Amino acid sequence: MDPTREGGEVMIETILEVYFDYDFLKVDGFDEAIIGIDDSSMRLIYSCSKIIEILKEDMSEEDAIEHFEYNIKGGWVGEKTPIFCIDNFY
């Protein structure tokens, strides 16, 4: 069973409960792609393949990959910028 799919946003809810005293920077609309946190930097970790799958609901795979690479993964918003785990080589 995939805990990020069970009830939609279980992973982020669990992280926020356990680490209630930390502020995390989230990528809007992609809570289901969260797979964990880096406990040394306290940054959220997102699954690249899950983000691509979510994007493919509204665009082609090629457009989804391009959008992810340039608009999501390529963005730096400070030291709390999320980590993107390459978990499937697309």
N, C-alpha and C positions, 0 to 999 in steps of 0.2 A: 504494500500500500504506500502511495506517495503522499507524505504529510502535507505537501504544499497544495495538493489538489483536493484533499479531504476538507470540504467546507470552504474551499476557495482560498482563504488567506490565513490558514492555521499557523504557518511558519512565522509570519511577521507578528501575529498576535502572541505567540509563545515567546518570541524574542523580546517583545516590548514588555511582557509580564516579568520575565526573568531579569532583564536589564532595564528596569523601570527608571533608573537614575541617569541613563545615557540618552543623548539626542543622536538619532540616526538620520542620515540623509538618504531619502528614498527617491527612486525613479518613478514618477507618477504613472499609474496605470499598469504597473508590472509587479505588484505584490506577489502574484502567483509564481513569479520567476525567482523569488528569493530562496536560496538554498542554505543560508547560514550566515555567520558573522566571522570576522577575523578578530580573535580575542586580544591580539596585541595592539591593533590599531582601532578596534571597535568600529569597524566599517562593515556594512552589509555586503554580502556576496550574492551576486545574481548569476543564474545559469544563462549563458549565451544562447544555448539551443532553445530554452524555454521562452526567452524574449523573442527570438526569431519566430517561433511557433505562434506566439500571440500576435505579432505583427502580420503574419501571413493570413490572419483572419480578415484583414482589410486590404491586402496588397499581394503582389506576386512574391515568390521566394527571392528572386533577384532584387526587387525593390526593398524587401524586408531586410535583407543582408546589408544593402547599401545604406538604408536608413539607420540601422543599428550601428554600423561602423562609423558613420560620420556624425550622427546626431545624438547618439546615446553613449556609446563606448568612447568616442573621441572627445567628449566634453569633460573639462576639468573645472570643478566648482569648489575647490579647496581641499583641505586635508581630510575631510570626511567623504570625499568622492567615493562612491561604491566601487567594489572590486567586481570584475566580470570574469567568471570562470569559463574557460573554453572547455566545454564538456562534450562537444561533438564537433568534429572537423567538417564543416559544411563547405 
